Amino acid sequence: MSGFRLFLVLLLLFSISACAGPQIRCSSPEDNPEHHYLWGMEALEANRIDVAQEKFDRALSCNEKFSKGFSGLAIVYATKAKVQTDYSSRKVDALRAIEYLKKARRYADTPEEEADYYLAKMRVGTLVKDKGWLSDVESAYKDTMGLTVDEQKLIFYQGREAASYYMGTAYLEGFEFQKARDRFADVLNAKRDGRWHEKADRAWKRTERIVRAMAGITVGDVGRKIAIKDTVSRGDLAALLVDELKVEKLFAGKIPAAIEDVPQKTEFTPADIMNNQFKDEVLTLLRWKVRGLEPKYDDTTNAYLFRPLDSVTRGEMALIMEDVLVKIAGDEQIATAYYENGKSPFPDVRATSPFYNAVMNMTSRGIMEAGDISGEFRLTDPLEGSEALLAVRVLKQKMNIY
């Protein structure tokens, strides 16, 4: 065969191949698009974003028109966009997520692939939060629930109640707490042993705490933003205490004898709060020497820093709230009242622990909720936003603070 004829044959074969639809390049039993997609989604659940991206890329190398692979990549880039601190980088990742969503929609040929696309659209919207995002997520939720699907073919989501779970998550992010609680309840009522039941149960309990806490919170912006946080920073807590309890006015009115001992300005301003959005609130608490929120010595800089981004633990919250209680009540004995008891009801809080008295004060007064089903107080666990709000609300009620 001449070189020219060989060229024509190869060109013909290439043209036929290009028009033949999706190119299936993977043939071994486990090297297939569905397998890689499932492992990619599981990696997303474990927050292994790079692994997830590799799996979705491999799924698409097996089938370049695999809709679910594009849905997965859309979630990957939306997740990356959420944590980007640089605006330009965030915009690039968000646009990539949108482009992958468009491809997922284009190649969705079955109701099950459509369901994966709509669920990806819900998750991307919640992560990126472009203008009108909550309305778009609600629309995608309705589209998902309107599909007739074979749930056995929803290999990762396993049922349409996944849409209710992610709608609840979106409402939570959008500060629609009552609606969020209702959607999580839908999941709990759908399947007792479904994939989303345990996650929805935790989310429902968390949302229930938020709803209860928000009933007594008057400062909308600070309270709502803290409410949905998995962890509360020292800066967040400073803002909440100053704005919600009005501690400057409260302390001055409750402990007049100590006014002369309280300086008009702090002895020094920690360098790490100079440009912090909650600088004034932090300085207020430093003036009043609230125990648990003191500056910490930093070995690297050889200086005392406030560390406003550090997470507050449940044990630290107990200490902080106990000191606020002592100052309001004007009774120093509160800070040592339980040490004579010597018997802790919590297996993770010994009676000799520096947190013991504070934990007992908070739990016995109902200011902080006791431990989980194991009976532990969860001393070292990060404080959730809903727990912080609820503690402040109960303290206000106990001390008649309005």
C-alpha positions in Angstrom: 0.0 0.0 0.0 1.4 3.4 -1.0 2.0 6.0 1.6 -0.9 8.1 0.2 -3.3 5.2 0.4 -2.3 4.5 3.9 -2.9 8.1 4.8 -6.4 8.0 3.3 -7.2 4.8 5.3 -6.0 6.3 8.6 -7.9 9.5 7.9 -11.1 7.5 7.2 -10.7 5.4 10.4 -10.2 8.6 12.4 -13.3 10.2 10.9 -15.4 7.1 11.7 -14.0 7.1 15.2 -14.7 10.8 15.8 -18.4 10.3 14.8 -19.0 7.2 16.8 -20.1 8.9 20.0 -18.5 8.5 23.4 -15.0 6.9 23.2 -14.9 4.0 25.8 -11.2 3.7 26.5 -11.2 1.5 29.7 -12.1 -2.1 29.4 -11.1 -3.9 32.6 -13.9 -4.7 35.1 -12.9 -2.1 37.7 -11.5 0.5 35.3 -14.9 1.9 34.3 -16.6 5.4 34.6 -19.2 4.4 37.2 -16.5 2.9 39.5 -14.2 5.9 39.3 -17.2 8.3 39.8 -18.3 6.4 42.9 -14.8 6.5 44.4 -14.5 10.2 43.5 -17.7 11.0 45.3 -16.5 9.0 48.3 -13.3 11.0 48.3 -15.3 14.2 48.2 -17.1 13.1 51.3 -13.8 12.6 53.0 -12.6 16.0 51.8 -9.9 14.4 49.7 -10.4 16.9 46.9 -7.3 16.0 44.9 -8.1 12.3 44.9 -11.7 13.1 43.9 -10.5 15.2 41.0 -8.2 12.3 39.8 -11.1 9.9 39.9 -13.4 12.1 37.9 -10.7 12.8 35.4 -10.2 9.0 35.0 -13.9 8.5 34.6 -13.9 11.0 31.8 -10.8 9.4 30.2 -12.9 6.2 30.0 -15.9 8.0 28.6 -15.5 11.6 27.5 -19.2 12.1 27.5 -19.9 10.7 31.0 -22.3 13.2 32.6 -21.7 12.1 36.2 -17.9 12.7 35.7 -18.6 16.4 34.9 -21.0 16.7 37.8 -18.3 15.5 40.1 -15.7 17.9 38.7 -18.2 20.8 39.1 -18.4 20.0 42.8 -14.6 19.7 43.1 -14.0 23.2 41.6 -16.9 24.7 43.6 -15.2 23.3 46.8 -11.9 24.8 45.7 -13.6 28.1 45.1 -15.1 28.3 48.5 -11.7 28.1 50.3 -9.9 30.5 47.9 -8.9 33.7 49.7 -7.8 35.4 46.4 -10.7 36.8 44.6 -9.3 36.1 41.1 -8.5 32.5 41.9 -11.9 32.0 43.4 -13.6 33.4 40.3 -11.6 31.1 38.0 -12.5 28.0 40.0 -16.2 29.1 40.2 -16.4 29.6 36.5 -14.8 26.1 35.9 -17.5 24.6 38.2 -20.2 26.3 36.1 -18.7 25.0 32.8 -18.5 21.5 34.1 -22.2 21.8 35.2 -23.1 22.8 31.6 -21.3 19.7 30.3 -23.0 17.5 32.8 -26.4 18.8 31.7 -25.5 18.4 28.0 -24.6 14.7 28.4 -27.3 13.6 30.9 -29.2 11.0 28.9 -31.1 9.2 31.8 -33.2 10.4 34.7 -30.4 9.1 37.0 -27.8 11.2 35.3 -30.2 14.2 35.5 -30.6 13.6 39.2 -26.8 13.7 39.7 -26.6 16.9 37.6 -29.4 18.6 39.6 -27.8 17.5 42.9 -24.4 18.8 41.7 -26.1 22.1 40.8 -27.5 22.4 44.3 -24.1 21.7 45.9 -22.2 24.0 43.6 -24.7 26.8 44.2 -24.4 26.4 48.0 -20.6 26.4 47.8 -20.2 29.3 45.4 -23.1 31.5 46.5 -23.4 33.7 43.4 -26.2 36.2 43.2 -29.6 34.6 43.5 -28.0 31.3 44.5 -30.6 30.1 47.0 -33.4 30.5 44.5 -31.4 28.5 41.9 -30.8 25.8 44.5 -34.5 25.6 45.3 -35.3 25.3 41.6 -32.8 22.4 41.2 -34.3 20.8 44.2 -37.8 20.8 42.7 -36.4 19.5 39.4 -34.8 16.6 41.3 -37.9 15.7 43.2 -39.9 15.8 40.0 -37.8 13.0 38.3 -38.9 9.4 38.2 -35.6 7.5 38.9 -34.5 4.0 39.7 -32.9 4.7 43.0 -30.7 1.6 42.7 -28.9 3.3 39.8 -28.1 6.4 42.0 -24.9 4.6 42.9 -23.7 7.3 45.3 -26.7 9.3 46.4 -28.9 6.1 46.8 -32.1 8.0 46.9 -33.8 11.3 46.2 -33.8 12.1 49.9 -30.2 13.3 49.2 -31.8 16.3 47.5 -33.7 17.1 50.8 -30.5 16.8 52.7 -28.6 19.3 50.4 -31.6 21.6 50.3 -31.5 21.6 54.1 -27.8 22.4 53.9 -28.5 25.3 51.5 -31.2 26.7 53.7 -28.8 26.5 56.7 -26.2 28.5 54.7 -28.9 31.0 53.7 -30.0 31.5 57.3 -33.4 30.0 56.6 -33.2 27.9 59.8 -36.9 26.8 60.0 -36.9 25.6 56.4 -33.5 23.8 57.0 -35.0 21.9 59.9 -38.0 20.8 57.8 -35.9 19.5 55.0 -33.6 17.5 57.4 -36.8 16.1 58.9 -37.9 15.0 55.5 -34.8 12.9 55.2 -35.4 11.3 58.6 -38.9 10.4 57.6 -37.8 9.0 54.2 -35.6 6.0 55.1 -34.6 4.7 58.5 -31.3 3.2 57.3 -30.6 5.4 54.2 -27.2 6.9 53.5 -28.3 10.4 54.5 -30.1 9.5 57.7 -27.2 9.8 60.1 -26.0 13.1 58.5 -29.5 14.5 58.5 -30.0 13.5 62.1 -26.9 15.4 63.2 -27.9 18.4 61.0 -31.5 18.4 62.4 -30.2 18.5 66.0 -27.8 21.2 65.2 -30.5 23.2 63.4 -32.9 22.7 66.3 -30.3 24.2 68.6 -29.9 27.2 66.2 -33.6 27.8 66.1 -33.8 27.7 69.9 -30.8 30.0 70.2 -31.9 32.5 67.6 -35.2 33.0 69.4 -33.3 35.0 72.0 -30.7 36.7 69.8 -31.2 40.4 68.9 -28.1 41.1 66.9 -29.0 39.6 63.5 -25.8 39.8 61.6 -23.3 38.6 64.1 -25.7 36.0 65.6 -26.7 34.5 62.2 -23.2 34.2 60.9 -21.9 32.5 64.0 -25.0 30.2 64.2 -24.0 28.1 61.2 -20.3 27.8 62.0 -18.9 24.4 63.0 -16.3 26.1 65.1 -16.3 29.5 66.8 -13.1 31.6 66.8 -12.0 33.8 69.7 -12.7 36.8 67.6 -16.2 35.6 66.9 -16.9 35.0 70.5 -15.6 38.4 71.5 -18.0 40.0 69.1 -20.9 37.9 70.3 -20.3 38.7 74.0 -19.9 42.4 73.4 -22.7 42.9 70.9 -25.2 40.6 72.5 -24.6 40.9 76.2 -23.5 44.5 76.0 -20.7 43.6 78.5 -19.3 47.1 78.7 -22.5 48.5 80.1 -23.4 45.3 81.9 -20.2 45.0 83.8 -20.1 48.7 84.7 -23.6 48.5 86.1 -23.1 45.2 88.0 -19.7 45.8 89.6 -19.4 49.5 90.4 -16.8 48.9 93.1 -14.4 47.6 90.5 -14.8 50.5 88.0 -11.9 52.4 89.4 -9.7 49.3 88.9 -10.7 49.0 85.2 -8.4 51.0 82.9 -10.0 53.2 80.3 -7.7 51.6 77.7 -6.0 48.2 77.6 -2.4 48.0 78.8 -1.4 47.0 75.3 -3.0 46.1 72.0 -1.9 42.6 70.7 -0.3 43.0 67.3 -2.5 40.3 65.7 -5.8 42.3 66.2 -4.6 45.6 64.8 -6.4 45.0 61.5 -9.0 42.6 62.8 -12.7 43.3 62.1 -13.4 42.7 65.8 -10.6 44.8 67.2 -12.8 47.0 69.4 -14.8 44.1 70.8 -11.5 42.3 71.7 -10.1 45.3 73.4 -13.3 45.7 75.4 -13.0 42.2 76.8 -9.2 42.7 77.5 -10.0 45.8 79.5 -12.4 43.8 81.7 -9.9 40.8 81.9 -12.4 38.1 81.0 -10.9 34.8 82.0 -10.3 32.5 79.1 -9.9 35.3 76.6 -6.6 36.6 77.8 -3.7 37.1 75.3 -1.5 34.0 74.9 2.3 34.0 74.7 3.7 33.1 71.3 7.1 31.5 71.2 7.7 32.4 67.6 7.2 36.1 67.9 8.2 36.3 71.6 5.1 38.4 72.2 1.6 38.1 73.7 -1.0 37.7 71.0 -4.8 37.4 71.2 -5.0 34.8 68.4 -8.5 35.8 67.1 -8.7 33.0 64.6 -8.1 30.2 67.1 -11.1 27.9 67.7 -12.7 28.0 71.2 -13.2 24.6 72.8 -16.2 23.7 74.9 -14.0 23.7 78.0 -12.8 27.2 77.3 -16.3 28.4 76.7 -17.3 27.1 80.2 -14.4 29.1 81.7 -15.3 32.3 79.8 -19.0 32.1 80.6 -18.3 31.3 84.3 -16.2 34.5 84.5 -18.9 36.5 82.9 -21.3 35.0 85.4 -19.0 35.9 88.3 -18.7 39.5 87.2 -22.5 39.9 86.7 -23.4 38.2 90.0 -20.6 39.9 91.9 -19.9 36.7 93.7 -16.3 35.4 93.5 -17.3 32.2 95.4 -19.0 31.0 92.2 -15.5 30.3 90.7 -14.6 27.8 93.5 -18.1 26.5 94.6 -17.7 22.9 93.2 -14.1 22.1 94.2 -15.2 20.9 97.6 -17.5 18.3 96.0 -14.6 16.3 94.5 -16.8 14.0 92.3 -17.2 14.7 88.6 -20.2 13.3 86.7 -18.3 13.5 83.5 -15.7 10.9 82.6 -13.6 13.4 80.6 -13.5 16.1 83.3 -11.7 15.2 86.5 -12.5 16.9 89.7 -8.9 18.2 89.7 -9.2 19.7 86.3 -9.0 23.5 86.0 -12.2 23.3 83.9 -14.1 21.3 86.5 -15.8 24.1 88.5 -16.7 26.0 85.3 -18.2 22.9 83.7 -20.3 22.2 86.8 -21.4 25.8 87.0 -22.5 25.9 83.3 -24.2 22.5 83.3 -26.0 22.8 86.7 -27.4 26.1 85.6 -28.4 24.9 82.2 -26.2 27.5 80.5 -24.3 24.8 78.5 -25.8 21.5 77.7 -24.2 18.4 79.3 -22.3 15.8 77.4 -23.3 13.5 74.6 -24.8 9.9 74.8 -21.4 8.7 76.2 -21.8 10.9 79.2 -18.8 13.0 78.4 -18.8 16.8 78.4 -16.6 16.8 75.3 -14.2 19.2 77.0 -11.7 19.5 74.1 -14.3 19.5 71.3 -14.5 22.7 69.2 -17.5 24.9 70.3 -20.2 25.1 67.6 -21.8 28.3 66.7 -25.2 27.1 67.8 -23.8 26.1 71.2 -22.3 29.5 71.7 -25.6 31.3 70.8 -27.6 29.0 73.1 -25.2 29.6 76.0 -25.5 33.3 75.6 -29.3 33.2 75.3 -29.7 31.1 78.5 -27.3 33.3 80.4 -29.4 36.3 79.4 -32.5 34.6 80.6 -31.0 33.4 83.9 -29.6 36.9 84.7 -32.6 38.8 83.3 -30.4 40.7 80.8 -32.4 42.6 78.2 
